Amino acid sequence: MGMVCRFERQVRDEKPDDNETQADCLRRLRQKHAVPVLDALKEWLDRMAPKIVPDTKLGDAISYTRNQWQYLTRYTEDGRMPIDNNLLERDIRVFATGRKSWLSCDTVDGAKASAVIYSLMLTCRACGVEPFAWLRHVFTELPQRPDGANINDLLPFNFAKSTAA
C-alpha cells in the first residue's frame, strides 16, 4: 500500500484538465494509477487465501482485507474521498483521551462547558482558523460587547471570513 499512499501525496496538487473539477481529476488519476496496484493486491490475496492456514495472523489479515475490500477501494470511485480516515481519527482522539478527565467533571454545567470548548476548537480546525488567534480575538472583543449582544460574528467560521477581508 506504500506505493498507493506515495501516489496520493504526488497527485494532491495535480492541476485538473479543462472543464474538470479537482475531485474529478483525482478520481481519474486514482483510476489510472491506484486501481491497477489494488487489483494486483486483490489477485494476490485471492491466490494466497486458500494456501494460508485461516487461524494465523497472516490468515486473519488476508481474510479481513478480502472481507473489507469494497471499503478499502471505495476512495478510488470518488475524488472527494480521502484515502484514509486520519483526519477523523485525529479529531476524535481528543475525546478518547479526555474520557477519564471528564469523569471528574463535578457538574453538568462543567461537562457542557467542556463540550462547547471542544466543539469550538474543532470548528476552528475545520475552518482553517488557528485556535489561539481566534481565542485571542474572542477574548478581546467579547468583553467590549453589551450583555445580550449578537456575537455570531465571533464564531470561528465568521472569523475566517473577517480575517480574509
C-alpha positions in Angstrom: 0.0 0.0 0.0 3.0 2.3 0.3 3.0 2.9 -3.4 -0.6 3.9 -3.4 0.0 6.4 -0.5 3.0 7.8 -2.2 0.9 8.3 -5.3 -1.8 10.1 -3.3 0.8 12.6 -2.0 2.1 13.2 -5.5 -1.3 13.9 -7.1 -2.7 16.0 -4.3 -1.6 19.2 -6.0 -2.2 18.0 -9.6 -3.9 20.6 -11.8 -7.2 19.4 -13.3 -7.7 19.3 -17.1 -10.1 21.9 -18.7 -13.7 21.5 -17.5 -12.6 19.1 -14.8 -13.0 19.6 -11.1 -10.2 18.8 -8.6 -12.2 15.8 -7.4 -12.7 14.5 -11.0 -9.0 14.9 -11.6 -8.2 12.9 -8.5 -10.7 10.2 -9.4 -9.3 9.9 -12.9 -5.7 9.7 -11.6 -6.7 7.1 -9.0 -8.4 5.0 -11.6 -5.3 5.2 -13.8 -2.6 4.6 -11.2 -4.1 3.2 -7.9 -6.6 0.8 -9.3 -4.1 -1.4 -11.1 -2.0 -1.6 -7.9 -5.1 -2.5 -5.9 -6.2 -5.0 -8.5 -2.8 -6.7 -8.3 -3.1 -6.8 -4.5 -6.6 -8.4 -4.7 -5.3 -11.0 -7.1 -2.5 -11.9 -4.7 -4.9 -12.0 -1.8 -7.3 -14.3 -3.7 -4.4 -16.6 -4.7 -2.9 -16.8 -1.2 -6.2 -17.2 0.8 -6.6 -21.0 0.1 -2.9 -21.6 0.8 -2.7 -19.9 4.3 -3.9 -21.5 7.5 -7.0 -19.4 8.5 -6.4 -19.1 12.2 -3.0 -17.4 11.9 -2.1 -13.7 12.0 -1.5 -13.8 8.2 -4.7 -15.8 7.6 -6.7 -13.3 9.7 -5.1 -10.4 7.8 -5.8 -11.8 4.4 -9.4 -12.7 5.4 -10.0 -9.3 6.9 -8.6 -7.5 3.9 -10.7 -9.5 1.5 -13.9 -9.0 3.6 -13.3 -5.3 3.7 -12.3 -4.9 0.1 -15.2 -2.7 -1.0 -14.5 -0.3 1.8 -10.7 -0.3 1.1 -11.2 0.6 -2.6 -14.2 2.9 -2.3 -12.0 6.0 -2.3 -11.0 5.3 -6.0 -14.6 5.9 -7.1 -14.9 9.5 -5.7 -12.1 12.1 -5.8 -13.6 13.9 -2.8 -13.0 10.9 -0.5 -9.6 10.7 1.3 -7.6 7.6 1.1 -7.7 7.2 4.9 -9.6 8.5 7.9 -6.6 10.1 9.6 -8.3 13.5 9.9 -11.3 12.0 11.6 -9.1 9.9 13.9 -7.1 13.0 14.8 -10.3 14.9 15.6 -11.8 12.2 17.9 -8.5 11.4 19.7 -9.2 14.4 21.9 -12.4 12.8 23.1 -10.9 9.4 23.5 -8.0 10.7 25.6 -10.3 13.0 27.6 -12.7 10.4 28.7 -11.1 9.8 32.1 -10.8 13.6 32.7 -14.5 14.0 32.1 -15.3 11.6 34.9 -14.0 14.3 37.2 -16.4 17.0 35.9 -18.2 17.9 39.1 -21.3 19.4 37.4 -23.4 19.0 34.3 -22.6 22.7 33.5 -18.9 21.8 33.7 -19.3 19.0 31.3 -21.4 21.2 28.9 -18.6 23.9 29.0 -16.0 21.3 28.1 -18.2 20.1 25.2 -18.6 23.7 24.0 -14.8 24.3 24.1 -14.0 21.1 22.2 -16.7 21.9 19.6 -15.3 25.4 19.1 -11.7 24.2 18.8 -12.7 21.6 16.2 -14.7 24.2 14.3 -11.6 26.3 14.2 -9.7 23.4 12.7 -12.4 22.7 10.2 -12.5 26.3 9.1 -8.7 26.6 8.8 -8.6 29.1 11.7 -5.7 29.0 14.2 -7.4 28.4 17.5 -5.1 30.6 19.6 -5.6 33.5 17.3 -9.3 33.0 17.4 -9.4 32.8 21.2 -7.3 35.9 21.5 -9.7 37.7 19.1 -12.8 36.5 21.1 -11.4 37.3 24.5 -10.5 40.8 23.2 -13.9 41.5 21.6 -16.3 39.8 23.9 -15.8 42.0 27.0 -16.5 45.0 24.8 -20.0 43.8 23.9 -23.0 44.7 25.9 -24.9 41.8 27.6 -27.2 40.0 25.2 -25.4 41.4 22.1 -25.3 39.3 19.0 -21.9 37.5 18.9 -22.4 35.4 15.8 -19.6 37.4 14.1 -17.2 35.9 16.7 -17.8 32.3 15.7 -14.8 30.6 14.1 -16.4 30.3 10.6 -17.1 34.1 10.6 -13.7 34.9 12.0 -12.2 33.1 8.9 -14.2 35.5 6.7 -13.3 38.6 8.6 -9.6 37.8 8.5 -9.7 37.2 4.8 -11.2 40.6 4.1 
